[in-house]
Amino acid sequence: MRLPRSVREADVKAKIVLVRVDFNVPLEDGSVADDTRIRAALPTLELLRERGAARIVLISHLGRPDGVDPAYSLRPVAERATELLGSAVALEDATGPITLRENTRFQAGETANDASFAAQLADGCDLFVNDAFGAAHRAHSSTEAVARLLPAYAGLLLTRELEELGGLLDQPARPFVAIVGGAKVDDKIGVLRSIAQPADTLLIGGKMAEELRERSDLDSVDALVELPDDVVAASAFEPDAETQTCAWDAVPNGWLGLDIGPTSSARFAEIIAGAGTVFWNGPMGVFEWDRFAAGTRAVAQAVAACAGHTVVGGGDSVRAVQELRLAQRVNWVSTGGGASLELLEGHDLPGVAVIPTS
């Protein structure tokens, strides 16, 4: 994979730098509930400050507001970024050394990739840095159109994401074990087919395993496909439903398989332990409910303990390793959900393709 030119190559001294960050973070009671994505942007911002940028102008979206909506204001994000940077991040202050402009999706032109809105974003800036991998698969004004108006570079986070995820498809250390879970095959079949080419083993969990038993999507792949032998079945899709552990083909009529069973969990963990490279996307069951979280916990713990190179991508998998406090034991935890999947399917990301290569 050819990488876009890096911000490390840019002359930023005494320049005003427009930086697209991914500050699309969860809010709770008016405060940032998870600052992972803000922390992920810090290395690029610190690099710009160290190299003498005159001013840094940050732009980001938050949620999916329908026009201007105070509930989606970036003010709590600016406050948390100020704490993490140790320097004031002023919301909509045109004079401060670090400014965060208000939610780009307050403007209709953002999602339309409108050139006039991009021109407003670029006005007064000398160059553009895209460090928002999580939004790089969107052709929006703040990710794609603005990069056509200013000299454009990739931030440190964006570059690392491309290196880590691209490396999965390009000569990974063997054996390469890919773990894919979640609810809908159709959402991830492209990734399954793509990742199956370099992978040696595919471990499939979640409702995907049930659906794939009845389909032929992976019949022609070279990778060894491993499906669960046993499941934790529930009488209804409820956290307190009656449960029983049984073989996958012995689930009582009308019951639902909501987690992989202990035998499958142990087998998956053993396979992961011997991997040279691991990629994990998607939970093994309804891990939000503790009674159906054991399979996902077992996989997360096995990934964290693996001596090989480990990469976790996708919102639910990332959430699992973070909640279990295992993220620091994984080599790379991706900040991109949809962007990760698009990249692994082999698609060009508009926010990356628009940046010149070195």
C-alpha positions as CSV (number, residue, x, y, z in Angstrom):
1,M,0.0,0.0,0.0
2,R,1.3,3.4,-1.0
3,L,0.9,5.8,1.9
4,P,-0.1,9.5,1.5
5,R,2.6,12.1,2.4
6,S,3.0,12.5,6.1
7,V,2.6,15.7,8.2
8,R,6.3,15.0,9.2
9,E,7.2,16.2,5.7
10,A,5.3,19.5,6.0
11,D,6.9,22.8,6.7
12,V,4.5,24.1,9.4
13,K,6.7,26.8,11.0
14,A,4.7,30.0,11.4
15,K,1.8,28.5,9.4
16,I,-1.9,28.2,10.2
17,V,-2.7,24.5,10.0
18,L,-6.2,23.2,9.5
19,V,-6.5,19.7,11.1
20,R,-9.4,17.3,10.5
21,V,-9.6,15.3,13.7
22,D,-12.1,12.6,14.7
23,F,-13.7,14.0,17.9
24,N,-16.9,12.0,17.3
25,V,-16.9,10.8,20.9
26,P,-19.7,9.7,23.2
27,L,-21.2,12.4,25.6
28,E,-22.9,11.7,28.9
29,D,-24.5,14.4,31.1
30,G,-22.7,17.2,29.1
31,S,-19.3,15.6,29.4
32,V,-17.1,13.4,27.3
33,A,-17.7,9.8,28.3
34,D,-14.8,8.2,26.4
35,D,-11.8,10.4,25.3
36,T,-10.0,7.7,23.4
37,R,-10.3,9.5,20.0
38,I,-9.2,12.8,21.5
39,R,-6.1,11.1,23.0
40,A,-5.4,9.5,19.6
41,A,-5.1,12.9,18.0
42,L,-2.6,14.3,20.5
43,P,0.6,13.1,18.9
44,T,-0.2,15.0,15.7
45,L,-1.2,18.2,17.6
46,E,1.9,18.0,19.7
47,L,4.1,17.6,16.6
48,L,2.6,20.7,15.1
49,R,3.2,22.7,18.2
50,E,6.8,21.4,18.5
51,R,7.5,22.4,15.0
52,G,6.3,26.0,15.4
53,A,2.9,26.1,13.9
54,A,1.5,29.6,14.4
55,R,-2.0,28.4,14.9
56,I,-3.9,25.1,14.8
57,V,-7.6,25.1,13.7
58,L,-9.4,21.8,14.5
59,I,-12.5,20.6,12.7
60,S,-14.6,17.6,13.4
61,H,-18.1,16.2,13.3
62,L,-20.1,14.9,16.3
63,G,-23.1,12.6,15.8
64,R,-25.7,13.1,13.1
65,P,-27.5,16.4,14.0
66,D,-30.3,17.7,11.8
67,G,-28.9,21.2,11.5
68,V,-27.7,23.2,14.5
69,D,-28.4,21.3,17.7
70,P,-26.9,22.3,21.0
71,A,-27.0,18.6,22.1
72,Y,-24.3,17.9,19.5
73,S,-22.1,20.9,20.3
74,L,-18.3,20.2,20.5
75,R,-18.0,22.4,23.6
76,P,-17.5,19.5,26.0
77,V,-14.9,18.1,23.6
78,A,-13.0,21.4,23.6
79,E,-13.0,21.3,27.4
80,R,-11.7,17.8,27.5
81,A,-9.1,18.5,24.8
82,T,-7.9,21.5,26.9
83,E,-7.3,19.2,29.9
84,L,-5.4,16.6,27.8
85,L,-3.3,19.1,25.9
86,G,-2.6,21.3,28.9
87,S,-3.3,24.3,26.6
88,A,-6.5,26.1,25.9
89,V,-8.6,24.7,23.0
90,A,-11.1,27.5,22.4
91,L,-14.4,26.7,20.7
92,E,-15.0,29.1,17.7
93,D,-12.3,31.5,18.9
94,A,-10.6,33.0,15.8
95,T,-7.6,34.3,17.7
96,G,-6.4,31.5,20.1
97,P,-3.4,29.3,19.3
98,I,-5.6,26.2,19.2
99,T,-9.2,26.6,18.0
100,L,-11.9,24.0,17.6
101,R,-14.6,25.0,15.1
102,E,-18.1,23.9,15.9
103,N,-19.6,20.7,14.6
104,T,-19.1,20.5,10.8
105,R,-22.4,18.6,10.5
106,F,-24.3,21.7,11.7
107,Q,-23.8,22.8,8.0
108,A,-25.7,21.0,5.3
109,G,-22.8,21.4,2.9
110,E,-20.6,19.1,5.0
111,T,-22.1,15.7,4.0
112,A,-22.7,17.0,0.5
113,N,-19.0,17.5,0.0
114,D,-19.8,21.1,-0.9
115,A,-16.9,23.1,-2.3
116,S,-18.2,26.4,-0.9
117,F,-18.3,25.1,2.6
118,A,-14.9,23.6,2.1
119,A,-13.7,27.0,1.1
120,Q,-15.0,28.5,4.4
121,L,-13.1,25.8,6.3
122,A,-9.9,26.5,4.4
123,D,-10.1,30.3,4.6
124,G,-7.1,31.8,6.2
125,C,-5.3,28.5,6.6
126,D,-2.0,27.5,4.9
127,L,-2.2,23.8,4.8
128,F,-4.4,20.9,5.7
129,V,-3.8,17.8,7.8
130,N,-6.2,14.9,7.9
131,D,-5.9,12.8,11.0
132,A,-9.5,11.5,11.1
133,F,-9.2,7.9,10.0
134,G,-12.7,7.2,11.4
135,A,-14.2,9.6,8.9
136,A,-11.8,9.0,6.0
137,H,-14.3,6.7,4.2
138,R,-16.6,9.7,3.8
139,A,-16.3,12.1,0.9
140,H,-17.3,15.2,3.0
141,S,-16.3,18.8,2.8
142,S,-14.0,18.5,5.9
143,T,-12.3,15.3,4.6
144,E,-12.2,15.4,0.9
145,A,-13.2,18.8,-0.7
146,V,-11.0,20.9,1.6
147,A,-7.9,18.7,0.7
148,R,-8.3,20.0,-2.9
149,L,-7.9,23.6,-1.7
150,L,-4.8,23.4,0.5
151,P,-1.6,21.4,0.5
152,A,-2.8,18.2,2.1
153,Y,-0.9,15.8,4.4
154,A,-1.8,12.7,6.5
155,G,-1.6,13.0,10.3
156,L,0.3,10.5,12.4
157,L,-2.8,8.6,13.5
158,L,-4.1,8.3,9.9
159,T,-0.7,7.0,8.7
160,R,-0.5,4.5,11.5
161,E,-4.0,3.2,10.8
162,L,-3.1,2.7,7.2
163,E,0.1,0.9,8.1
164,E,-1.5,-1.4,10.6
165,L,-4.6,-2.3,8.7
166,G,-2.8,-2.4,5.3
167,G,-0.2,-4.7,6.8
168,L,-2.8,-7.3,7.5
169,L,-3.3,-7.7,3.7
170,D,0.4,-7.5,2.9
171,Q,2.7,-10.2,4.2
172,P,1.4,-10.7,7.7
173,A,3.4,-12.8,10.1
174,R,2.2,-16.4,10.1
175,P,0.0,-18.0,11.0
176,F,-2.5,-15.2,10.4
177,V,-5.8,-15.7,12.4
178,A,-8.7,-13.4,11.6
179,I,-11.7,-13.4,14.0
180,V,-14.9,-11.9,12.8
181,G,-18.2,-11.7,14.7
182,G,-21.3,-9.6,14.9
183,A,-24.8,-9.9,13.7
184,K,-25.0,-9.4,10.0
185,V,-23.1,-11.3,7.3
186,D,-24.1,-8.8,4.6
187,D,-22.3,-6.0,6.4
188,K,-19.0,-7.8,6.6
189,I,-19.0,-10.4,3.8
190,G,-16.7,-8.1,1.7
191,V,-14.2,-8.0,4.6
192,L,-14.5,-11.8,5.1
193,R,-13.7,-12.5,1.5
194,S,-10.8,-10.0,1.4
195,I,-9.2,-11.0,4.7
196,A,-9.6,-14.7,3.9
197,Q,-7.0,-14.3,1.1
198,P,-4.0,-13.6,3.4
199,A,-5.5,-15.4,6.5
200,D,-4.6,-18.9,7.4
201,T,-7.6,-19.3,9.7
202,L,-11.0,-17.6,10.0
203,L,-12.8,-17.8,13.4
204,I,-16.4,-16.9,13.0
205,G,-18.7,-16.0,16.0
206,G,-21.8,-14.2,16.8
207,K,-25.0,-14.5,14.7
208,M,-22.7,-14.5,11.6
209,A,-21.7,-18.0,12.4
210,E,-25.3,-19.1,12.4
211,E,-26.0,-17.4,9.1
212,L,-22.8,-18.6,7.4
213,R,-23.8,-22.3,8.1
214,E,-26.7,-21.8,5.7
215,R,-24.7,-19.9,3.0
216,S,-21.9,-20.7,0.7
217,D,-20.1,-17.3,0.8
218,L,-16.8,-18.8,2.0
219,D,-16.9,-22.2,0.3
220,S,-14.1,-21.2,-2.1
221,V,-11.7,-19.5,0.3
222,D,-8.3,-21.1,1.1
223,A,-8.4,-20.2,4.8
224,L,-9.5,-22.7,7.3
225,V,-13.0,-21.6,8.5
226,E,-13.8,-22.4,12.1
227,L,-17.4,-22.1,13.3
228,P,-18.5,-22.6,16.9
229,D,-19.3,-26.2,18.1
230,D,-21.5,-25.1,21.0
231,V,-23.6,-22.0,21.9
232,V,-25.2,-20.4,24.9
233,A,-28.9,-20.4,23.8
234,A,-31.6,-18.3,25.3
235,S,-35.4,-18.7,25.3
236,A,-35.8,-15.0,24.2
237,F,-33.7,-12.0,23.3
238,E,-33.7,-10.7,26.8
239,P,-30.9,-10.4,29.4
240,D,-32.7,-12.5,31.9
241,A,-34.1,-15.2,29.6
242,E,-33.8,-18.9,30.4
243,T,-30.5,-20.2,29.0
244,Q,-28.8,-23.5,28.2
245,T,-25.5,-24.5,26.6
246,C,-25.8,-26.9,23.8
247,A,-24.4,-28.0,20.4
248,W,-25.1,-25.4,17.7
249,D,-27.5,-27.9,15.9
250,A,-29.4,-28.7,19.1
251,V,-30.7,-25.3,20.0
252,P,-34.4,-25.7,21.0
253,N,-37.0,-24.6,18.5
254,G,-37.6,-20.9,18.9
255,W,-34.5,-20.3,21.1
256,L,-31.6,-18.0,20.1
257,G,-27.9,-18.6,20.2
258,L,-26.6,-15.5,22.0
259,D,-22.9,-16.5,22.6
260,I,-20.4,-19.1,21.6
261,G,-20.2,-21.9,24.2
262,P,-17.3,-22.7,26.5
263,T,-15.9,-25.5,24.3
264,S,-15.7,-23.2,21.3
265,S,-14.3,-20.4,23.4
266,A,-11.5,-22.6,24.6
267,R,-10.8,-23.9,21.0
268,F,-10.7,-20.3,19.6
269,A,-8.4,-19.2,22.4
270,E,-6.0,-22.0,21.7
271,I,-5.9,-21.1,18.0
272,I,-5.3,-17.5,18.8
273,A,-2.5,-18.3,21.2
274,G,-0.4,-19.8,18.4
275,A,-0.9,-16.9,15.9
276,G,1.8,-14.7,14.4
277,T,-0.8,-12.1,13.4
278,V,-4.3,-11.6,14.8
279,F,-7.1,-9.3,13.5
280,W,-10.4,-9.2,15.5
281,N,-13.6,-7.5,14.4
282,G,-16.9,-8.2,16.0
283,P,-18.1,-9.8,19.3
284,M,-18.9,-13.5,19.7
285,G,-22.3,-12.8,21.2
286,V,-24.5,-10.2,22.9
287,F,-21.6,-9.2,25.2
288,E,-23.5,-6.1,26.4
289,W,-25.4,-8.6,28.6
290,D,-23.1,-10.3,31.1
291,R,-24.7,-13.7,30.8
292,F,-23.8,-13.8,27.1
293,A,-20.4,-12.1,27.3
294,A,-18.1,-15.1,28.2
295,G,-17.2,-15.9,24.6
296,T,-16.2,-12.3,23.8
297,R,-14.3,-12.1,27.1
298,A,-12.4,-15.3,26.2
299,V,-11.5,-14.0,22.8
300,A,-10.4,-10.6,24.1
301,Q,-8.2,-12.2,26.8
302,A,-6.7,-14.6,24.2
303,V,-5.9,-11.7,21.8
304,A,-4.3,-9.7,24.6
305,A,-2.2,-12.6,25.7
306,C,-1.1,-13.5,22.2
307,A,2.7,-13.1,21.5
308,G,2.0,-12.3,17.8
309,H,1.1,-8.9,16.3
310,T,-2.5,-8.1,17.3
311,V,-4.9,-5.6,15.8
312,V,-8.5,-4.9,16.9
313,G,-10.9,-3.0,14.7
314,G,-14.6,-2.2,14.9
315,G,-16.6,-0.5,17.5
316,D,-17.8,-3.4,19.6
317,S,-14.5,-5.2,19.6
318,V,-12.7,-2.0,20.6
319,R,-15.3,-1.5,23.3
320,A,-14.8,-5.0,24.6
321,V,-11.0,-4.7,25.0
322,Q,-11.4,-1.2,26.6
323,E,-14.1,-2.3,29.1
324,L,-11.9,-5.3,30.0
325,R,-8.9,-3.0,30.4
326,L,-6.9,-5.0,27.8
327,A,-6.4,-2.3,25.2
328,Q,-2.9,-1.6,26.4
329,R,-1.9,-5.3,25.7
330,V,-3.1,-5.1,22.0
331,N,-0.6,-3.8,19.5
332,W,-3.1,-1.6,17.7
333,V,-6.6,-0.7,18.5
334,S,-8.2,1.0,15.5
335,T,-10.2,4.2,15.9
336,G,-12.2,3.5,12.7
337,G,-15.2,1.3,12.4
338,G,-16.6,1.7,8.9
339,A,-13.3,3.1,7.6
340,S,-11.5,-0.1,8.8
341,L,-14.0,-2.3,7.0
342,E,-13.8,-0.3,3.8
343,L,-10.0,-0.4,3.8
344,L,-9.9,-4.1,4.4
345,E,-12.4,-4.7,1.6
346,G,-9.9,-3.0,-0.7
347,H,-11.8,0.2,-1.3
348,D,-10.1,3.5,-1.7
349,L,-10.9,5.9,1.2
350,P,-11.8,9.4,-0.2
351,G,-10.2,11.2,2.6
352,V,-6.9,9.3,1.9
353,A,-7.0,9.1,-1.9
354,V,-7.2,12.9,-2.2
355,I,-3.8,13.4,-0.3
356,P,-0.7,13.2,-2.6
357,T,1.8,10.4,-2.0
358,S,5.4,11.2,-1.1
